[in-house]
Amino acid sequence: MLILHCPHCDRMVDETDLHPGGEAHLKRHGPEADAEAFENYLFMRENPKGVHFERWRHVYGCGKWFLAARNTATLEVYGTYPAQTHQPPQTIRDTITERQPGWAWGDFR
């Protein structure tokens, strides 16, 4: 079972208390965007085997959204952080680099 730390209420919770929200750190485009950019935003997702950044909502707790960095192959969790963060904290990126040398995801390394 997947167990994540909610950074808002500082609780360790299992996935039955959470609701997944898909990929994190998507670039959203405004109304001036062309059809291709809008299509990419809606449908094109990274789906790596390995390091992945996801959105989660603590439904049966504080109700707030947060982001998690985890490995989709091993279910290892590298860390969680508030949803208002524009990129993963350096400490989480360092942890991933230590455990998964050479990893890359989007613009993050």
WOVENLIN-V481690 format. One record per pair of residues at least 24 apart in sequence whose C-alpha atoms are under 10 Angstrom apart, sorted by sequence separation. I is the first residue (numbers start at 1). J is the second residue. D is the distance in Angstrom with one decimal. If there is no record, write none. Layout:
# WOVENLIN-V481690
i;j;d
I;J;D
I;J;D
This chain:
# WOVENLIN-V481690
i;j;d
23;47;8.5
48;72;7.5
49;73;5.7
50;74;7.6
51;75;9.5
56;80;9.6
68;92;9.6
69;93;8.9
47;72;9.1
48;73;9.0
49;74;9.3
50;75;8.8
51;76;9.1
52;77;9.8
53;78;9.8
55;80;9.6
71;96;9.2
50;76;9.4
51;77;9.3
52;78;9.8
53;79;9.8
54;80;9.4
55;81;9.9
56;82;10.0
57;83;9.4
70;96;8.8
51;78;8.9
53;80;9.4
55;82;9.6
56;83;8.7
69;96;8.6
24;52;8.5
25;53;7.6
55;83;7.4
23;52;7.8
24;53;5.4
25;54;8.2
54;83;9.8
71;100;9.6
23;53;6.1
24;54;4.6
25;55;8.7
22;53;8.6
23;54;4.5
24;55;5.3
22;54;5.6
23;55;6.1
24;56;9.1
21;54;7.0
22;55;5.5
23;56;9.4
20;54;7.7
21;55;4.7
22;56;7.7
53;87;9.8
20;55;6.1
21;56;5.3
53;88;8.4
19;55;8.7
20;56;4.6
21;57;7.1
19;56;5.7
20;57;6.5
18;56;6.5
19;57;5.1
20;58;9.1
18;57;5.5
19;58;6.7
20;59;9.7
17;57;8.6
18;58;4.7
19;59;6.3
15;56;9.4
17;58;6.2
18;59;5.3
19;60;9.1
15;57;10.0
16;58;9.5
17;59;5.9
18;60;6.9
24;66;9.4
25;67;9.0
15;58;9.0
16;59;9.0
17;60;5.1
18;61;8.5
24;67;6.8
14;58;9.7
15;59;10.0
16;60;8.5
17;61;7.1
19;63;9.8
21;65;8.7
23;67;9.1
24;68;8.3
13;58;8.3
18;63;8.9
20;65;9.5
21;66;9.5
22;67;9.8
23;68;9.7
24;69;9.2
51;96;7.8
17;63;9.8
18;64;9.9
19;65;9.2
21;67;9.3
11;58;9.9
13;60;9.5
18;65;9.5
20;67;9.9
13;61;8.9
9;58;9.2
51;100;8.3
6;56;9.1
8;58;9.2
11;61;9.0
50;100;8.8
6;57;8.8
7;58;10.0
11;62;9.8
4;56;9.3
6;58;7.1
9;61;8.0
10;62;9.9
51;103;7.4
52;104;9.7
53;105;8.6
5;58;9.7
8;61;9.8
9;62;6.4
50;103;8.6
51;104;8.0
52;105;7.4
4;58;9.7
8;62;7.4
9;63;9.6
50;104;9.9
51;105;7.3
52;106;9.9
6;61;9.1
8;63;9.3
9;64;9.0
50;105;9.6
6;62;8.7
8;64;7.2
7;64;9.4
8;65;8.7
48;105;8.5
6;64;8.6
7;65;9.4
8;66;8.0
25;83;9.1
6;65;8.7
7;66;7.2
24;83;8.5
25;84;9.9
27;86;10.0
46;105;8.5
6;66;7.1
7;67;9.0
25;85;8.8
26;86;9.6
46;106;8.3
5;66;9.4
6;67;9.0
7;68;9.9
25;86;6.7
5;67;10.0
6;68;9.3
24;86;9.4
25;87;6.9
4;67;9.9
5;68;8.7
24;87;9.2
25;88;8.9
4;68;7.8
24;88;9.7
4;69;9.9
4;70;9.7
2;70;10.0
3;75;9.2
5;77;9.3
7;79;9.6
2;75;6.9
3;76;9.5
4;77;7.4
6;79;9.9
7;80;6.6
8;81;8.6
1;75;8.7
2;76;8.7
3;77;8.2
4;78;9.7
5;79;7.7
6;80;7.1
7;81;5.8
8;82;7.2
2;77;8.5
4;79;8.1
5;80;6.4
6;81;7.9
7;82;6.3
8;83;9.9
4;80;7.3
5;81;8.7
6;82;8.5
7;83;9.5
26;106;9.8
25;106;9.2
25;107;10.0
